[in-house]
Amino acid sequence: MNDIGAELADICEAAAALILPLWRSGLAVTHKADESPVTEADQRGEALILKALAERFPDVPVISEEDASEFGTPDAIGPRFFLVDPLDGTKAFVRGDPHFTVNIGLIENGRPVAGAVSCPPSGETWYTSNGATLKRLKGAAPAPVRARAWPKGAAIALISHTMKPETADKLAAEYGFDLREPMDSSIKLCRIAEGAADIYPRHGPTMEWDTAAGHAVLEAAGGLLTTPEGKAFTYGKAQDGFRNGWFVARGA
């Protein structure tokens, strides 16, 4: 019933195809109430995704970033719902950087049970399938990916572009990583899922739609996403406006 990752991947890729021609096109950028940027790409991508989800899964409610920004989040949500971020990494999109993604995650009883993430510039899509994670490129057959064990050599951490060096130093001492690679958006979770990096410590604010799809992809690939204390990282926090606390994503 919840093995719908391939369908979600199709929808993400359709939105990615819509968004990609708008990248580096000089789109006007406006700002939401929290001063985060928003573009026509965010809005058009979300409209496509919401229409597709309504057609395929009419009984499953959806919480999506731009709709929530404009109209607010619900005061309560049932046990099964979608979380959608049509363009995660808008700042990267605006800068002309390639690290932005399209995200759809399915939540059931507080846990991500299916998800898909697509990166429009690279044509990569990661999605859950039968308890595993598959990755596909345009025109190629999907292939399974797995998170890797903590390396005996230098461990690679993915961090925000805006992280201050002293903050990165503190996290390196706390989590024991050696190398750092700045990167935007949920693609960080997908890189760990495919064994290209080892850890992503996030000691800062995110929203549930930022992480749900990537969380599903990472866990299905054998990785983990927990609180810094190692507890379960849950979804459906309507009382908090669907805001996340701190988390740490790791490989196998």
C-alpha positions in Angstrom: 0.0 0.0 0.0 2.9 2.4 0.8 5.2 1.1 -1.9 4.6 4.2 -4.1 8.1 5.6 -4.4 8.2 5.0 -8.2 5.0 7.0 -8.6 6.3 9.8 -6.5 9.5 9.8 -8.5 7.5 10.2 -11.7 5.8 13.2 -10.2 9.0 14.7 -9.0 10.6 14.3 -12.4 7.7 16.0 -14.1 8.1 18.9 -11.7 11.8 18.9 -12.3 11.3 19.1 -16.0 9.0 22.1 -15.5 11.5 23.9 -13.1 14.7 23.3 -15.0 14.2 25.7 -17.9 13.5 28.5 -15.3 17.0 27.9 -13.7 19.5 30.6 -14.5 16.8 32.4 -16.5 16.7 35.6 -14.5 13.5 34.8 -12.6 12.2 37.5 -10.3 12.7 36.6 -6.6 10.3 37.6 -3.9 10.5 37.0 -0.2 8.1 35.3 2.2 7.3 36.5 5.7 10.3 34.7 7.1 12.5 36.5 4.5 13.2 33.2 2.7 13.2 33.5 -1.1 10.5 32.2 -3.4 10.3 32.2 -7.2 7.9 31.2 -9.9 9.7 27.9 -10.1 8.7 27.1 -6.5 5.1 28.0 -7.3 4.7 26.3 -10.6 6.4 23.1 -9.4 4.1 23.0 -6.4 1.0 23.4 -8.5 2.0 20.5 -10.7 2.7 18.2 -7.7 -0.5 19.1 -5.9 -2.5 18.4 -9.0 -0.8 15.0 -9.6 -1.2 13.9 -6.0 -4.8 14.9 -5.9 -5.5 12.8 -9.0 -3.5 9.7 -7.8 -4.1 9.8 -4.1 -7.2 11.8 -3.5 -7.8 10.6 0.0 -4.3 11.5 1.4 -3.9 15.1 2.7 -0.9 17.2 1.6 1.2 19.7 3.4 3.4 21.7 1.0 5.8 24.5 1.6 4.4 27.3 -0.5 0.8 26.6 0.4 1.8 26.5 4.1 3.7 29.8 3.7 0.7 31.5 2.3 -2.2 30.0 4.2 -0.5 28.5 7.3 -0.3 24.9 8.5 -3.2 22.9 9.8 -3.8 22.7 13.6 -4.0 18.9 13.3 -3.2 16.2 10.8 -4.2 12.5 10.5 -1.8 9.6 10.6 -1.1 9.5 6.9 -0.2 12.5 4.8 2.2 13.8 2.2 4.9 16.4 2.8 6.0 18.3 -0.3 8.8 20.7 -1.0 8.7 21.6 -4.7 12.0 23.3 -4.7 14.3 22.7 -1.7 17.4 24.9 -2.0 15.8 28.0 -3.5 18.8 30.1 -2.4 21.0 27.7 -4.5 18.6 27.9 -7.4 18.7 31.7 -7.2 22.5 31.7 -7.1 22.7 29.5 -10.1 24.1 26.5 -8.1 22.9 23.0 -9.0 22.1 21.7 -5.5 18.3 22.1 -5.4 15.7 19.3 -5.4 12.1 18.4 -5.8 10.7 16.4 -2.8 7.7 14.3 -1.9 7.5 12.2 1.2 4.7 10.0 2.6 4.3 9.9 6.4 2.4 7.3 8.3 2.1 7.3 12.1 4.9 9.9 12.4 7.4 8.0 10.2 8.5 8.5 6.5 7.4 5.4 4.7 7.9 6.4 1.1 9.7 9.2 -0.7 11.3 10.5 -3.8 13.9 13.3 -4.4 14.8 14.6 -7.9 17.7 17.0 -8.7 16.7 18.9 -11.9 20.2 20.0 -13.1 21.8 16.5 -12.8 18.8 14.5 -13.8 19.2 12.2 -10.8 16.2 10.8 -8.9 16.3 8.7 -5.7 13.2 6.9 -4.5 12.1 4.2 -2.2 11.1 0.8 -3.6 10.2 -2.4 -1.8 12.2 -1.5 1.3 15.2 -0.4 -0.6 16.4 2.8 -2.4 16.8 3.1 -6.2 18.5 5.8 -8.2 17.8 6.6 -11.8 19.2 9.0 -14.4 17.4 10.2 -17.5 17.3 7.4 -20.0 18.9 4.8 -17.7 17.4 1.9 -15.8 17.2 2.4 -12.0 19.9 0.8 -9.8 19.9 0.1 -6.1 22.1 2.4 -3.8 23.2 1.7 -0.3 24.6 3.9 2.5 28.2 3.0 3.5 29.6 2.1 6.9 31.7 4.7 8.8 35.0 4.7 7.0 38.3 3.7 8.6 39.9 6.6 6.8 38.6 10.2 6.5 34.8 10.6 7.0 33.0 13.1 4.9 30.5 15.5 6.4 28.0 17.5 4.3 27.4 21.0 5.7 25.5 24.1 4.8 27.2 26.7 2.6 26.5 29.3 5.2 27.9 27.4 8.2 30.7 29.4 10.0 34.1 27.7 10.2 34.0 27.8 14.0 30.7 26.0 14.0 32.0 23.3 11.6 35.0 22.9 13.8 32.8 22.3 16.8 30.6 19.7 14.9 33.8 18.0 13.6 35.0 17.6 17.2 31.6 16.3 18.3 30.9 13.8 15.5 34.4 12.8 14.5 34.4 13.7 10.8 37.5 14.8 8.9 36.4 16.3 5.6 33.7 18.9 4.9 31.8 19.5 1.7 29.3 22.5 1.5 26.1 21.6 -0.1 22.5 22.8 -0.2 19.1 21.1 0.0 18.0 17.5 0.6 20.5 16.2 -1.9 22.8 15.9 1.2 20.6 13.1 2.5 20.7 11.4 -1.0 24.5 11.6 -1.2 24.7 9.8 2.1 22.1 7.3 1.0 24.2 6.4 -2.1 27.4 6.1 0.0 29.1 9.3 -1.3 29.3 10.8 2.2 29.0 9.8 5.8 27.2 12.4 8.0 25.1 15.5 7.9 24.7 17.1 11.3 22.0 19.8 11.3 22.0 21.9 14.5 19.6 24.5 13.1 16.0 25.0 11.9 14.3 23.1 9.2 10.7 22.2 8.3 9.2 18.8 8.0 8.8 19.1 4.2 12.6 19.8 3.9 13.5 16.4 5.3 10.7 13.9 4.9 11.5 12.6 1.4 15.2 12.5 1.9 14.7 10.8 5.3 12.7 8.0 3.6 15.3 7.6 0.9 18.2 7.5 3.4 16.5 4.9 5.7 15.5 2.7 2.9 19.2 2.7 1.8 20.3 1.6 5.3 21.1 5.0 6.8 19.8 6.7 9.8 18.3 10.1 10.6 17.7 10.7 14.3 17.8 13.4 16.9 21.4 14.2 18.1 20.6 12.0 21.2 19.8 9.1 18.9 16.0 9.1 19.3 13.5 8.7 16.6 12.9 11.8 14.4 9.2 12.1 13.9 6.7 14.0 11.7 3.2 15.4 12.1 4.2 18.0 14.7 1.2 20.2 14.0 1.5 21.8 17.4 4.9 23.2 16.4 3.8 24.3 12.9 5.6 21.3 11.4 9.0 22.6 12.5 11.8 20.2 13.0 14.3 20.1 15.8 18.0 19.3 15.4 19.0 16.1 13.7 21.9 14.0 12.5 21.8 11.9 9.3 24.4 9.1 9.0 25.3 6.3 6.7 25.0 2.6 7.6 
